[in-house]
Amino acid sequence: MDPFAISPRTIVASMAGAARRRLRGTDTIDIGDHHLRFVTDDIQTAFVVSFVFEEERPIYNDLVGRLDDETVFYDVGANFGLYTVLAARITDQTHAVEPDQAVLPTLRRNLDLNDVTAHIHECGLGREKRQVALEKGINPGAASIGDTGGDVILQTFDTLLEDNPAPDIVKIDVEGHGPAVLEGMTETVETEPMIYIETHKNKDAITEILEEYDYDVDVLHERSDAIFYRAEAR
């Protein structure tokens, strides 16, 4: 997601909160009965933590009610672990998929801070196996898959599952790369996982792929720059 594609008023309020949190070095967020702590030792990270939880709270509230201690959960585009930490509080079968080496240390620090663990896969997902460049965004949550020929490993969800358990729930937030991730799930969807996915200008492509997979698609949350879908097998 790109937190900077939001109204100026939201940005100003969140930046003010981020400045205060930076002084503390960590921030605590409550989702249901779960009290989660995150590293916020720079302004950008503090802003993203503050903004994402408030803007995406409907998704977190929905997700937390569907997780249990036997759920296999995959966080595709984990970034520094906002969804990963929440899921890991509930299930030890939490998998974080994140190719950006710049945010992985913070992901691990957040897991340690909450005394939880997750299986971390240092790769990206797409429609085929290849190596690509990672294009950095203007904030820690906006890196995206770029041209072929870089040093980031890209594989399909199907190949990732050759050595890992099939998912019960998948969350996908990959900065416009969602259709490619879904196209690499032709075998994965045979086990009918629930899919949460953020869309941008590619919402029609994502809806079409999910319908081809025989999934029902519901709008779970909507804001000016994106729509978050929850998709379930029919």
BELLINHU-V937730 format. One record per run of one state. SS is the DSSP state (helix for helix, strand for strand, loop for the rest). FROM is the first residue (numbers start at 1). TO is the last residue. Records with the same first field share a line. If there is no record, write none. Layout:
SS = FROM-TO ; FROM-TO
//
This chain:
loop = 1-7 ; 32-33 ; 41-42 ; 56-56 ; 65-72 ; 77-81 ; 91-93 ; 98-100 ; 114-118 ; 122-123 ; 126-129 ; 136-143 ; 149-151 ; 156-156 ; 161-168 ; 173-177 ; 184-187 ; 192-193 ; 200-202 ; 213-214 ; 224-225 ; 234-234
helix = 8-24 ; 43-55 ; 57-64 ; 82-90 ; 101-113 ; 157-160 ; 178-183 ; 188-191 ; 203-212
strand = 25-31 ; 34-40 ; 73-76 ; 94-97 ; 119-121 ; 124-125 ; 130-135 ; 144-148 ; 152-155 ; 169-172 ; 194-199 ; 215-223 ; 226-233
//
